[in-house]
């Protein structure tokens, strides 16, 4: 096996160090925050370099693009996460090739994933995407819709409701970043109080992952800081 790309391996190490430092700074349990390497628009060679450096969880936005990568690494232990919007007419591809979908904002999508998940595979892990900043142009259910959506998805046999995901309105102010993530955490805690067994808060990217970790994130999604600029 060839040595990993030194730039990607170094970048990956730096991101992980940043995550571990934030865990310490905010009193989180060591190694409780996982890194999802967002590899959309990145070539197979970049994924291979990160994989050889020890990264196992990769996030993709587009099903057709992901299919080639998944085929290339079919015999590996890579865990594939869909972090892009999912249309109802494309759920079958997601149901058969992904381990996680972070972007469920309608019960119909979860139902189709459940129905189309092959029996030979374990239930697909899902997060409900919440439009926590309530931006009109952004995907995700409203905070008020979270409870009924959770109720509609929690008992589907082919999916496993793991938690919530959000992409707040961008901000460079740490206080504002934490305020947005705190809203998602409170929704998450409310669902737990209602009896939903969840364990995942998928929130935080390169710009704001420290604030996300401070507010309870256990999956952070990082792309450019690992791989460099995307190929458009």
KAMO-V511879 format. One record per backbone hydrogen bond with DSSP energy under -1.0 kcal/mol. CO is the residue of the C=O (numbers start at 1). NH is the residue of the N-H. Records with the same first field share a line. If there is no record, write none. Layout:
BEGIN
CO = NH / NH
END
This chain:
BEGIN
5 = 9
6 = 10
7 = 11
8 = 12
9 = 13
10 = 14
11 = 15
12 = 16
13 = 17
14 = 18
15 = 19
16 = 20
17 = 21
18 = 22
19 = 23
20 = 24
21 = 25
22 = 26
23 = 28
24 = 27
29 = 32
34 = 220
36 = 222
37 = 59
39 = 42
41 = 231
43 = 47
44 = 48
45 = 49
46 = 50
47 = 51
48 = 52
49 = 53
50 = 55
51 = 54
56 = 79
57 = 37
58 = 81
59 = 39
60 = 83
62 = 66
63 = 67
65 = 69
66 = 70
67 = 71
68 = 72
69 = 73
71 = 74
73 = 76
79 = 58
80 = 99 / 100
81 = 60
82 = 102
87 = 90
90 = 94
91 = 95
92 = 96
93 = 97
94 = 98
99 = 125
100 = 82
101 = 127
104 = 129
106 = 110
107 = 111
108 = 112
109 = 113
110 = 114
111 = 115
112 = 116
118 = 121
124 = 160
125 = 101
126 = 162 / 163
127 = 104
128 = 165
129 = 141
130 = 132
131 = 134
135 = 138
141 = 131
142 = 145
145 = 149
146 = 150
147 = 151
148 = 152
149 = 153
150 = 154
153 = 156
158 = 124
160 = 126
162 = 199 / 200
163 = 128
164 = 202
165 = 130
173 = 177
174 = 178
175 = 179
176 = 180
177 = 181
178 = 182
179 = 183
180 = 184
181 = 185
182 = 186
183 = 187
184 = 188
185 = 189
186 = 190
187 = 191
188 = 192
189 = 193
190 = 194
191 = 196
192 = 195
196 = 198
200 = 164
201 = 218 / 219
202 = 166
204 = 221
205 = 209
208 = 212
209 = 213
210 = 214
211 = 215
212 = 217
213 = 216
218 = 34
219 = 203
220 = 36
222 = 38
223 = 226 / 227
224 = 228
END
